[in-house]
Amino acid sequence: MDVAEKRRPQDGRLKTRTPEGNEVELRLSSLPTANGEKMVMRVFDPDILLKSFSDLGLANEDYRQWEALVKNPNGIVLVTGPTGSGKTTTLYSSLKKLATSEVNVCSIEDPIEMVESAFNQMQVHQSIGLTFSEGVRALLRQDPDIIMVGEIRDLETAEMAIQAALTGHLVISTLHTSDAPSAITRLLELGIAPYLIKATLLGVMAQRLVRTLCPSCSRSVAVDEDAWKLLVSPFKAKVPKQMQVPVGCLECRDTGYLGREGIYELLTMTDEVKNLVSGDMDLAKLRRTAMKGGMRTLRLSGALKVAAGETTINEVLRVAPLTSVE
Protein backbone atom coordinates (compact mmCIF):
# COMPACT_ATOMS: atom_id res chain seq x y z
CA MET A 1 0.00 0.00 0.00
CA ASP A 2 1.13 3.53 -0.77
CA VAL A 3 1.18 5.25 2.64
CA ALA A 4 1.33 8.68 0.98
CA GLU A 5 -1.83 8.06 -1.11
CA LYS A 6 -5.01 9.05 0.70
CA ARG A 7 -7.32 9.82 -2.24
CA ARG A 8 -8.09 6.35 -3.59
CA PRO A 9 -9.10 2.98 -2.08
CA GLN A 10 -6.26 0.54 -1.51
CA ASP A 11 -5.85 -3.12 -0.58
CA GLY A 12 -2.89 -4.67 1.15
CA ARG A 13 -1.82 -7.47 3.46
CA LEU A 14 0.70 -7.93 6.23
CA LYS A 15 1.84 -10.69 8.52
CA THR A 16 2.27 -10.39 12.26
CA ARG A 17 2.57 -12.72 15.23
CA THR A 18 0.31 -13.44 18.17
CA PRO A 19 1.68 -13.23 21.75
CA GLU A 20 2.12 -17.03 21.52
CA GLY A 21 4.40 -16.61 18.49
CA ASN A 22 2.00 -17.91 15.84
CA GLU A 23 1.96 -16.18 12.46
CA VAL A 24 -1.29 -14.40 11.50
CA GLU A 25 -2.11 -12.60 8.25
CA LEU A 26 -4.12 -9.37 8.16
CA ARG A 27 -5.96 -8.28 5.01
CA LEU A 28 -6.27 -4.49 4.87
CA SER A 29 -8.75 -2.37 2.92
CA SER A 30 -8.68 1.43 3.05
CA LEU A 31 -11.41 3.77 1.84
CA PRO A 32 -11.25 7.59 1.56
CA THR A 33 -14.21 9.24 3.33
CA ALA A 34 -15.26 12.81 4.12
CA ASN A 35 -13.68 12.53 7.59
CA GLY A 36 -10.47 10.80 6.57
CA GLU A 37 -9.42 7.27 5.65
CA LYS A 38 -11.47 4.35 6.91
CA MET A 39 -9.74 0.99 7.28
CA VAL A 40 -11.04 -2.53 7.72
CA MET A 41 -8.77 -5.39 8.77
CA ARG A 42 -9.68 -9.04 8.21
CA VAL A 43 -7.82 -11.56 10.35
CA PHE A 44 -6.76 -14.85 8.75
CA ASP A 45 -5.56 -17.10 11.54
CA PRO A 46 -4.05 -20.40 10.28
CA ASP A 47 -4.87 -22.02 13.63
CA ILE A 48 -8.55 -21.95 12.65
CA LEU A 49 -7.79 -24.58 10.02
CA LEU A 50 -6.56 -26.91 12.75
CA LYS A 51 -9.90 -26.80 14.55
CA SER A 52 -12.33 -29.68 14.28
CA PHE A 53 -15.58 -29.22 12.40
CA SER A 54 -17.48 -29.42 15.69
CA ASP A 55 -15.48 -26.36 16.86
CA LEU A 56 -16.58 -24.57 13.68
CA GLY A 57 -20.21 -25.44 14.44
CA LEU A 58 -20.67 -28.26 11.90
CA ALA A 59 -21.57 -31.39 13.83
CA ASN A 60 -23.70 -34.52 13.98
CA GLU A 61 -25.78 -35.33 10.87
CA ASP A 62 -24.77 -32.16 8.97
CA TYR A 63 -21.10 -33.04 9.38
CA ARG A 64 -21.63 -36.66 8.28
CA GLN A 65 -23.47 -35.48 5.15
CA TRP A 66 -20.82 -32.85 4.36
CA GLU A 67 -18.01 -35.39 4.83
CA ALA A 68 -19.81 -37.81 2.49
CA LEU A 69 -20.17 -35.06 -0.15
CA VAL A 70 -16.50 -34.03 -0.21
CA LYS A 71 -15.31 -37.65 -0.32
CA ASN A 72 -17.01 -38.26 -3.68
CA PRO A 73 -14.52 -38.97 -6.49
CA ASN A 74 -16.23 -36.55 -8.89
CA GLY A 75 -18.99 -33.95 -9.00
CA ILE A 76 -19.54 -30.39 -7.77
CA VAL A 77 -20.03 -29.28 -4.16
CA LEU A 78 -20.99 -25.66 -3.51
CA VAL A 79 -20.76 -23.46 -0.40
CA THR A 80 -22.94 -20.34 -0.43
CA GLY A 81 -23.32 -17.25 1.69
CA PRO A 82 -22.44 -13.54 1.77
CA THR A 83 -18.95 -12.13 2.27
CA GLY A 84 -17.64 -12.91 5.75
CA SER A 85 -19.89 -15.92 6.36
CA GLY A 86 -17.00 -18.37 6.80
CA LYS A 87 -17.10 -20.04 3.36
CA THR A 88 -13.32 -19.90 2.91
CA THR A 89 -12.67 -21.43 6.33
CA THR A 90 -15.06 -24.30 5.55
CA LEU A 91 -13.37 -24.94 2.20
CA TYR A 92 -9.82 -24.76 3.56
CA SER A 93 -10.64 -26.96 6.56
CA SER A 94 -12.21 -29.57 4.27
CA LEU A 95 -9.35 -29.51 1.77
CA LYS A 96 -6.75 -29.75 4.54
CA LYS A 97 -8.34 -33.01 5.70
CA LEU A 98 -8.55 -34.34 2.13
CA ALA A 99 -5.05 -33.29 1.00
CA THR A 100 -2.95 -36.38 1.74
CA SER A 101 0.23 -37.35 -0.09
CA GLU A 102 -1.84 -39.58 -2.40
CA VAL A 103 -4.31 -36.82 -3.39
CA ASN A 104 -3.48 -33.94 -5.74
CA VAL A 105 -5.46 -30.90 -4.55
CA CYS A 106 -5.29 -27.70 -6.62
CA SER A 107 -7.02 -24.34 -6.20
CA ILE A 108 -7.57 -21.16 -8.22
CA GLU A 109 -8.35 -18.19 -5.96
CA ASP A 110 -8.81 -14.41 -6.06
CA PRO A 111 -6.97 -13.65 -3.85
CA ILE A 112 -5.25 -16.56 -2.08
CA GLU A 113 -6.76 -16.16 1.38
CA MET A 114 -4.31 -18.34 3.33
CA VAL A 115 -1.15 -19.94 2.02
CA GLU A 116 -1.34 -23.67 2.76
CA SER A 117 1.49 -26.06 1.84
CA ALA A 118 -0.81 -29.10 1.75
CA PHE A 119 -2.23 -28.15 -1.67
CA ASN A 120 -1.31 -26.22 -4.82
CA GLN A 121 -2.71 -22.69 -4.94
CA MET A 122 -2.90 -20.41 -7.98
CA GLN A 123 -3.75 -16.70 -7.98
CA VAL A 124 -6.14 -15.09 -10.47
CA HIS A 125 -4.50 -12.29 -12.51
CA GLN A 126 -7.08 -10.43 -14.59
CA SER A 127 -4.42 -8.16 -16.15
CA ILE A 128 -2.76 -11.09 -17.96
CA GLY A 129 -5.96 -12.98 -18.75
CA LEU A 130 -5.65 -15.56 -15.96
CA THR A 131 -9.30 -15.77 -14.94
CA PHE A 132 -11.10 -18.45 -12.95
CA SER A 133 -12.15 -20.26 -16.14
CA GLU A 134 -8.61 -20.11 -17.60
CA GLY A 135 -7.23 -21.30 -14.27
CA VAL A 136 -9.53 -24.32 -14.21
CA ARG A 137 -8.59 -25.10 -17.81
CA ALA A 138 -4.90 -25.06 -16.83
CA LEU A 139 -5.49 -27.14 -13.69
CA LEU A 140 -7.18 -29.88 -15.71
CA ARG A 141 -3.79 -30.53 -17.35
CA GLN A 142 -2.18 -30.97 -13.91
CA ASP A 143 -3.91 -34.33 -13.24
CA PRO A 144 -5.75 -33.06 -10.13
CA ASP A 145 -8.04 -35.16 -7.95
CA ILE A 146 -9.76 -32.19 -6.29
CA ILE A 147 -10.11 -28.65 -7.68
CA MET A 148 -11.17 -25.69 -5.57
CA VAL A 149 -12.53 -22.73 -7.54
CA GLY A 150 -12.60 -19.60 -5.36
CA GLU A 151 -15.93 -18.41 -6.78
CA ILE A 152 -18.23 -19.19 -9.71
CA ARG A 153 -19.01 -15.71 -11.06
CA ASP A 154 -19.97 -16.25 -14.69
CA LEU A 155 -21.14 -18.81 -17.24
CA GLU A 156 -17.64 -19.59 -18.52
CA THR A 157 -16.35 -20.49 -15.05
CA ALA A 158 -19.49 -22.56 -14.33
CA GLU A 159 -19.07 -24.44 -17.62
CA MET A 160 -15.42 -25.21 -16.87
CA ALA A 161 -16.34 -26.45 -13.38
CA ILE A 162 -18.98 -28.74 -14.87
CA GLN A 163 -16.54 -29.96 -17.52
CA ALA A 164 -14.06 -30.81 -14.77
CA ALA A 165 -16.73 -32.67 -12.81
CA LEU A 166 -17.84 -34.63 -15.88
CA THR A 167 -14.27 -35.71 -16.58
CA GLY A 168 -13.79 -37.31 -13.17
CA HIS A 169 -12.74 -34.54 -10.79
CA LEU A 170 -14.25 -33.30 -7.55
CA VAL A 171 -14.86 -29.54 -7.79
CA ILE A 172 -15.51 -27.49 -4.65
CA SER A 173 -16.52 -23.85 -5.08
CA THR A 174 -18.55 -20.95 -3.70
CA LEU A 175 -21.55 -18.95 -4.85
CA HIS A 176 -23.14 -15.80 -3.45
CA THR A 177 -26.75 -16.80 -2.73
CA SER A 178 -28.91 -16.33 0.34
CA ASP A 179 -29.67 -20.02 0.92
CA ALA A 180 -28.83 -23.48 -0.44
CA PRO A 181 -31.77 -24.07 -2.85
CA SER A 182 -31.17 -20.66 -4.47
CA ALA A 183 -27.78 -21.92 -5.69
CA ILE A 184 -29.57 -24.15 -8.20
CA THR A 185 -31.60 -21.16 -9.42
CA ARG A 186 -28.37 -19.17 -9.73
CA LEU A 187 -26.76 -21.84 -11.92
CA LEU A 188 -29.85 -21.89 -14.14
CA GLU A 189 -29.75 -18.08 -14.42
CA LEU A 190 -26.08 -18.26 -15.47
CA GLY A 191 -27.17 -20.45 -18.38
CA ILE A 192 -26.30 -23.97 -17.21
CA ALA A 193 -28.61 -26.62 -18.68
CA PRO A 194 -30.76 -28.46 -16.11
CA TYR A 195 -29.49 -31.88 -17.22
CA LEU A 196 -25.89 -30.82 -16.49
CA ILE A 197 -26.85 -29.67 -12.99
CA LYS A 198 -28.54 -33.02 -12.34
CA ALA A 199 -25.49 -34.89 -13.65
CA THR A 200 -22.80 -33.02 -11.69
CA LEU A 201 -24.13 -31.19 -8.61
CA LEU A 202 -23.77 -33.30 -5.45
CA GLY A 203 -24.93 -30.81 -2.82
CA VAL A 204 -25.02 -27.23 -1.61
CA MET A 205 -24.26 -25.90 1.87
CA ALA A 206 -25.34 -22.38 2.88
CA GLN A 207 -23.80 -20.92 6.02
CA ARG A 208 -23.67 -17.90 8.31
CA LEU A 209 -21.59 -16.98 11.35
CA VAL A 210 -23.21 -16.21 14.72
CA ARG A 211 -21.42 -14.94 17.81
CA THR A 212 -21.25 -17.46 20.62
CA LEU A 213 -22.01 -16.54 24.22
CA CYS A 214 -19.20 -16.00 26.68
CA PRO A 215 -19.14 -19.07 28.98
CA SER A 216 -17.90 -16.96 31.91
CA CYS A 217 -20.78 -14.53 32.20
CA SER A 218 -23.88 -15.70 30.28
CA ARG A 219 -26.96 -16.36 32.41
CA SER A 220 -30.20 -18.30 32.03
CA VAL A 221 -33.59 -16.64 31.54
CA ALA A 222 -37.04 -17.81 30.54
CA VAL A 223 -37.50 -18.04 26.78
CA ASP A 224 -39.43 -15.27 25.05
CA GLU A 225 -42.04 -17.41 23.27
CA ASP A 226 -42.93 -14.70 20.74
CA ALA A 227 -39.27 -14.31 19.73
CA TRP A 228 -38.89 -18.10 19.53
CA LYS A 229 -41.93 -18.42 17.24
CA LEU A 230 -40.49 -15.68 15.02
CA LEU A 231 -37.22 -17.62 14.85
CA VAL A 232 -38.72 -20.97 13.82
CA SER A 233 -41.63 -19.56 11.72
CA PRO A 234 -43.28 -20.94 9.61
CA PHE A 235 -42.31 -24.27 11.24
CA LYS A 236 -43.25 -25.64 14.62
CA ALA A 237 -40.53 -26.43 17.15
CA LYS A 238 -40.76 -27.16 20.85
CA VAL A 239 -40.10 -24.08 22.99
CA PRO A 240 -37.15 -24.65 25.37
CA LYS A 241 -37.70 -23.77 29.03
CA GLN A 242 -34.51 -21.72 29.38
CA MET A 243 -32.12 -19.81 27.14
CA GLN A 244 -28.79 -18.09 27.74
CA VAL A 245 -28.38 -14.33 27.34
CA PRO A 246 -25.21 -12.18 27.23
CA VAL A 247 -24.09 -10.23 30.30
CA GLY A 248 -20.54 -8.97 29.77
CA CYS A 249 -17.32 -9.40 31.70
CA LEU A 250 -13.59 -8.68 31.44
CA GLU A 251 -12.91 -11.86 29.47
CA CYS A 252 -15.33 -10.95 26.65
CA ARG A 253 -14.61 -7.18 26.90
CA ASP A 254 -18.12 -6.51 28.18
CA THR A 255 -19.75 -7.72 24.95
CA GLY A 256 -21.28 -10.92 26.32
CA TYR A 257 -19.94 -12.85 23.32
CA LEU A 258 -16.71 -14.75 22.78
CA GLY A 259 -15.90 -16.31 19.40
CA ARG A 260 -18.13 -17.32 16.49
CA GLU A 261 -19.67 -20.51 15.13
CA GLY A 262 -21.35 -21.44 11.90
CA ILE A 263 -24.98 -22.30 11.29
CA TYR A 264 -25.57 -24.45 8.24
CA GLU A 265 -28.22 -25.39 5.69
CA LEU A 266 -27.21 -28.52 3.79
CA LEU A 267 -29.03 -29.55 0.60
CA THR A 268 -28.10 -32.91 -0.91
CA MET A 269 -29.15 -33.72 -4.45
CA THR A 270 -31.47 -36.65 -3.85
CA ASP A 271 -33.49 -38.19 -6.70
CA GLU A 272 -36.56 -36.27 -5.51
CA VAL A 273 -34.69 -32.95 -5.67
CA LYS A 274 -33.14 -33.73 -9.07
CA ASN A 275 -36.60 -34.42 -10.53
CA LEU A 276 -37.60 -30.83 -9.75
CA VAL A 277 -34.61 -29.19 -11.49
CA SER A 278 -35.87 -27.63 -14.72
CA GLY A 279 -35.84 -24.35 -16.63
CA ASP A 280 -39.06 -23.20 -14.93
CA MET A 281 -38.24 -24.68 -11.51
CA ASP A 282 -40.50 -23.89 -8.55
CA LEU A 283 -38.01 -22.85 -5.86
CA ALA A 284 -40.49 -23.11 -2.96
CA LYS A 285 -41.47 -26.65 -4.02
CA LEU A 286 -37.80 -27.66 -4.26
CA ARG A 287 -37.18 -26.23 -0.78
CA ARG A 288 -40.14 -28.18 0.67
CA THR A 289 -38.90 -31.38 -0.98
CA ALA A 290 -35.39 -30.84 0.38
CA MET A 291 -36.74 -30.28 3.89
CA LYS A 292 -38.75 -33.50 3.70
CA GLY A 293 -35.44 -35.17 2.86
CA GLY A 294 -33.82 -33.81 6.04
CA MET A 295 -32.55 -30.32 5.15
CA ARG A 296 -32.70 -27.82 8.03
CA THR A 297 -33.01 -24.12 7.22
CA LEU A 298 -30.45 -21.66 8.58
CA ARG A 299 -32.92 -20.39 11.17
CA LEU A 300 -33.77 -23.91 12.36
CA SER A 301 -30.05 -24.70 12.59
CA GLY A 302 -29.66 -21.53 14.64
CA ALA A 303 -32.62 -22.48 16.84
CA LEU A 304 -30.80 -25.68 17.82
CA LYS A 305 -27.81 -23.62 18.95
CA VAL A 306 -30.12 -21.30 20.93
CA ALA A 307 -31.69 -24.33 22.64
CA ALA A 308 -28.18 -25.64 23.42
CA GLY A 309 -27.27 -22.34 25.09
CA GLU A 310 -24.58 -21.44 22.56
CA THR A 311 -26.06 -18.22 21.12
CA THR A 312 -29.14 -16.00 21.27
CA ILE A 313 -32.34 -15.64 19.25
CA ASN A 314 -31.47 -12.08 18.22
CA GLU A 315 -28.07 -13.20 16.95
CA VAL A 316 -29.62 -15.85 14.68
CA LEU A 317 -32.33 -13.46 13.44
CA ARG A 318 -29.59 -10.93 12.61
CA VAL A 319 -27.80 -13.19 10.12
CA ALA A 320 -30.25 -15.84 8.91
CA PRO A 321 -32.83 -15.00 6.23
CA LEU A 322 -36.52 -15.83 6.61
CA THR A 323 -37.32 -18.95 4.59
CA SER A 324 -40.46 -19.05 2.48
CA VAL A 325 -42.03 -22.45 1.81
CA GLU A 326 -45.26 -21.15 0.36
N, C-alpha and C positions, 0 to 999 in steps of 0.2 A: 504494500500500500504506500502511496505517496503521502507522507505526513504533511507536506506543504500544501496539498490540494484539498480545499474545503468546499469547492463549488459543485462537485459531482459525486454521485454514489460510488462507493468502492467496496470490493470484497477482498478478504485476505485470510490468512490462517497462521497460527503460531503454535508452537509446542511448549509446554511448561511441565512442571512436576508437582505432584501432590506432596503434602508433608511426609508421607510414607515413602516417597522416592519414585512413585510410579509415573510414567509419562502420560500426559493428557493433551489432546489436541483441542484448540479453540478455533472455531470458525467465526470470523468477524464480518459484519456488514454495517457500513456507515451510510448515513442518509443526511443530506443537507436540509435543514428546516429553518423556519423564520427565526428561531431562537438559538441557532447553532447546530452543530452536528449531533445527530442521534446515532447511537451504536447499539447493535444487538450482538451478543456473543452466544454461540451454541457450543455446548460442551460435548465432546466425543471421548468418552472414557472407555478404553479398551477392556477394562475389568468387567464391564457390563456383559461382554461377550462370553465371559467365563461363568456367568450365572446360569442356573438351571432354568428351564422353561416355567417351572412352578414359581420361581422368584420373579419372573417377568409377568406372571398372572395367567399363563396358559397351562391349565392343569386338567386332570381327569379325562373325560371323554373327548373334549376339544383337543387336548394334546395328543391323544391316541389317534384321532382322525387326521390331525395335521402331520404327525409323524408318518402315517400310512401314505399320505399324499406325496410328501417329498421323498419317499423311498421308491416311488414308481420309476421304472427305467426310462420312460418317455412320456411326453405330454406337457401341458402348461398348467402351472399353479400361479395364481395371482394373489397379491396382498393389496388391499385398497384402504384409502383413508386420506384425510387432508395432510398438509405439511405439518410435521411435528407430532404425528400420531404414533410413532414408533415402528414404522414399516421397515426402515433400514436395519434397526436392531433385530427385528424378527428374522429378516433375510440373512443377516450376517451370522446370527446365532445358529440358524438352521444349517447354513453352508459350512460353518466351522465344525459341526458334528458330522457332516457328510464327507468333508474333504480329508479322506485318508490317503495313504501313499498309493493305493490302487485306483483312486478315483481322480480324474482330471476335471477340476472345477475352474471355469473361466467366467469373468464378469466384464461387462462394458458399462461404465458409470459416468455420470455427469453431475458433480465431480466425484472422485473417489472419496467416500466419506471417512473410512478408516483403512489404513494400510494393513493388510493381513497376509502374512507369509504362507498361510495354508492353501491359498488359491491364487490364480493368475488374474490380475486386475488391469484393465485397460481404460484409459481416460478418453472421453469424447472431446474432439477438437473441431468445432464447427468451421474455423477459419481455413482448415486444410481439407475439408470435406469428410472428416471422420465422424459420421453421425452414428446414432444407435443402429440403424439398419445396416450401414456399412460395417460397423463393428461386429455385428452378428454374422454377417457374410464372411468376414475374415476369421472369426472364431470357429466357424464350421469346418475350416481347413486345418484346424489345430487338433482334431480328433478329441473333442471334449465329451465328457459324460454328462456334465451339468453346466448349463449356461445361465448366468444371472444377467438380466437386462434391467438397468437401473429404472427405466420407466418406458411404458408404451405410450407414445404421444401422438403417433400418426399411423396412417394405413400402411405405409411402407415398413415401419418397424413391426407392426402387428403381423403383417404377411411373412416377414422373415422369421419371427418367433414361431409362427405356425409351421413354416417350412422346416425349421429345426426340429420341432416336435414330431412332425410326420416322418422325419428321417432318423428317428431313434434317439433323440436327446430329450433330457428333462430340462424345461425352461421355467425359471422362476422370475417373476417380474412384478411391477407395481402399476396400479392405475389410480387416478384421482376420481373416486366416486364416493357417494355418501354411505352406501351399504353394499353388501355382497351381491344380491341379485342385480343391482344396477350395473355391475361390471359386464354382465352379458349384454344388456342394452347398449352399453358404451361400445362394445366390440361390434355390435350390429350397426351402430351409427357411424363407426369408422369405415364400414364397408366390407366387413368380413362376412362371408356366406354362412348361413346357419349350419349347413352340413359340416363345415370345417370346425366350427365351435364345438359341435357334438363330438367330432372325431378326436379333438385334441385337448379341450379344456377338462382338467381333472377336478378342480375345485377353486373356490374363491374365499379368502378370509378378510373380512373388514375388521378394523380395530381402532380403538381410541385409547388415550392415556388418562387415567383418573388419579388424583392425589390420594395417597393412603394416609390414614389417621396415625398420628403420633402415638405409639404404644405407652409412652410415659404419662400422658396427660388426658387422653380421651376418656369420656365418662358415658355411662349408660342412661338413656332416657326412654320414655314410652314413645312408641312409633306414632308419627302423625299419619293417621289412616288416609286422609285426603291426599297428602303428598305421595304416599305409597301407591294409591290407586292411579295417580297421575303418572307415576313411574312405570307401572306395569300395563297401563291402558294400551290397547283395548283388550288385553288378556286378563285372566283371573289368576291370581297367585295368593297363597296364604299370607296373611299379614303377620310378621314376626312380633313377638311381645316387646322386645327391646331393640334399640339400635344405638350405636356409638355416635357421639358428636364431638367436634373439636373443642379444645379448651385453650391450649397455648402454654408453653413452658420454655425454659432456657434451651432445652435440647432441640426444639423445633423452631426456635426464634420467634416464639409467640404466634405462630401461624396455626397451630393445631394439626398440621400435616407434616409428614416426613417421608419423602420418596414418592414414587409413582408406580402404578401397575397397569397392565393392559386389560381392557375388556374386549371380547372377541365375538364375532358373528361368522360362523363357518358353514359355508354352503358346499356340499359335495354333489358332483354331477351324477346323480342316480338316474336310472332309466326313466323314472317318472318325470324328473326335471328335464332331461334331454328331449322328451317327447313334446315339451311345451316351447322349445326354442325354435322360433320361426321369425320371418320378416315382420309380421304383425303381432309379435308376442305380447300377451297380457302380463305385465309385470306383477300386478297384485296376485294373479292366479299362480304365477310361478313362485312367489314368496310364500303363499299359503301351502303349496305343495312341498316346498323345501322345509317348512316348519313341521308339517306332518311327518317328514322324514327325519326329524330330530334337530333341525337348525334352531338355535336360540338367537333372538334379536340382540342388538347391542344393549338395549335398555334392560332386557331380561337377564343378560349376562351381568350387567351392573347391579341388578336387584339381588342377585346371589351374593355379590360381594358386600352389599349393604347388610343383608341378613347375617353374613359371617362376621360383621363388625369391622370390615377392612376399610370402608369408605362411607360417604354420606349420600343421601338421596339427591341433594342439591348438586353435588359433584358429578353424579351420573347424568342428571338432567342437563347440566352445563355442556357436556361434550357429545352425548348420544342423541341422534335425531329421532323424532317420533316416527314410528313405522306404521304405514297404512296397509291394511289387509282387506280393504273394501273391494 
